[in-house]
Amino acid sequence: MPKLSTGRVRRSAAAGVIVHAGRTGNRKVPVVFVAAAVLAALAAGCGSSSPGGSSGGDISGPTLSLKLSELQNVNTPTTESADKFASLVKQYTGGKITVTVYPNSELGTDSAQLAGAEAGTIAFYATPDLSAAVAQSNVLEMPYLFPSAEVASKVINSAAIRKSLWSLFPAHGLTFVGSWVIGFTSTLTKSTPVTAPTNMKGLKIRVFAPTVGDKMFAALGADAVTVDSTEVPTALSTGVVTGADDPASTMVGANWYSGMCCIAETDDVFVASPMMASTKVWNTMSAAEKAAVQRAFNATISSNLQEAATFNSAAIATMQKAGLKVTKPEISAFKSATASVYPAIEQLYPGQVQALQAEIKSVAGSN
């Protein structure tokens, strides 16, 4: 069973130096220097292109040291996949590109990390919520959208969704590389066991984005409260929220479950973790460098699916062992209660909803 590690990566006082500080396990964080001069040196003669393909051609020139920032704690599906991605990038570029992973919002709040990626000070950013950049990405949070994690991963990474959704991001300083998965959400509550939609009435549930969450929980008689991921434990302990809706691995990885009563496997929202490249940084890379980065990401997708399933199952077991009551509500009742969310979101983002539904039907039918 995965164990939570509390090691952290920090920046030293010396400008640009990244120092490994107590992060445990098999992964190692490289010591690198992030200098604007490196990007400037690469910028000449390097045009832009979309991610894709496999590595090819010579990768030469100065070594490029990049940051990958993400919200998940260590020993969670996203961080495991990010570490593998970093290792493969180094391998596929012969050490010319080095990626340092900053988990657990080490580089600031959600909004600060997004701003860093848009500005180019963060090269890669993995997060479940990109709605502050492109509102249409809210469609991925519709309840009971995907029939399985495997279908979700294929759909979100498909050419059809690259065209209908991910193509909107470069105008906002972000370029889609690919998406990992975290898993289906469960409902964590402070004092109320959830076995049916009626148990949700009056609860204040933390969500990471309001557009879909507000509508979904209103349909269940609950209030959705948007809280930054770094502030959830405090919000739960002080009663700002009385529950949270997130994958179990996130709850255990960040220790949200301490002092809670119950965990219900509602499986209501599928949470992905798209990884975006800063378009400013991406456009400094040669075609061969981009292809190597894309190849590295593609090589993590299959193992990420397996890790997400393992971590979420282990997290449920961890919470149960800690004394939380685990319930498995009848999902059909929750689907019926939240059915009104679909037309409401389709009215906001018709093209993206229709593209998603068509691609889900295509992928699910071929499995």
Number of C-alpha atoms within 10 A of each C-alpha: 10 15 15 15 15 14 14 17 19 15 14 12 9 7 10 13 14 20 16 17 13 12 15 15 11 6 11 13 19 16 14 18 16 18 15 11 9 16 22 11 13 18 17 11 9 13 12 15 14 17 19 16 15 15 19 14 11 12 20 12 11 12 18 19 21 22 22 24 29 28 26 27 27 25 23 29 28 29 22 20 24 27 23 18 24 23 20 23 23 18 15 20 23 15 16 17 21 24 25 24 23 24 24 23 17 19 20 15 17 22 13 12 24 27 16 19 27 25 17 21 18 22 24 31 27 28 21 24 21 21 14 13 18 16 15 21 20 23 23 21 22 23 22 20 18 23 12 13 20 16 19 26 20 17 25 23 19 15 12 16 17 17 12 16 21 23 14 19 18 17 11 13 21 29 27 23 25 24 27 30 26 28 27 26 24 25 24 31 27 21 13 18 19 22 18 18 22 14 14 23 14 14 21 22 25 27 24 20 20 17 19 23 25 18 21 26 25 18 20 19 18 20 23 26 22 18 18 15 18 16 10 23 18 12 19 23 15 10 11 15 24 22 30 29 26 23 26 31 30 27 26 23 23 21 15 20 25 17 16 21 20 22 27 24 22 24 21 24 23 25 22 23 22 22 24 27 26 27 25 22 25 29 20 21 23 23 24 19 24 25 22 28 28 21 21 23 22 19 15 20 20 13 14 23 19 14 21 25 18 16 25 25 15 18 23 23 16 19 22 15 10 14 14 23 19 19 17 14 16 13 17 10 13 21 16 11 18 20 15 13 19 18 12 13 20 15 10 15 16 15 13 22 24 14 17 23 13 13 21 20 15 13 15 16 9 8 7
